[in-house]
Amino acid sequence: MDTYSWAEDGTLPAPLIARIDAWDDAQTLEHGADAAGYQGDLSIPPGWRVGGCPS
């Protein structure tokens, strides 16, 4: 499984961050507060990593 960059630390281009934010907002509107989000649910796969993790 891959670990993807955080959308808030400046490692992704601004237009991509805007698209991620818009997708997150649409998910929340469609599925409510329990909807999957990029930062907490999709950018980091479940489990642990040897050598640390981004959070």
Order of alpha helices (4+ residues) and beta strands (2+ residues): alpha
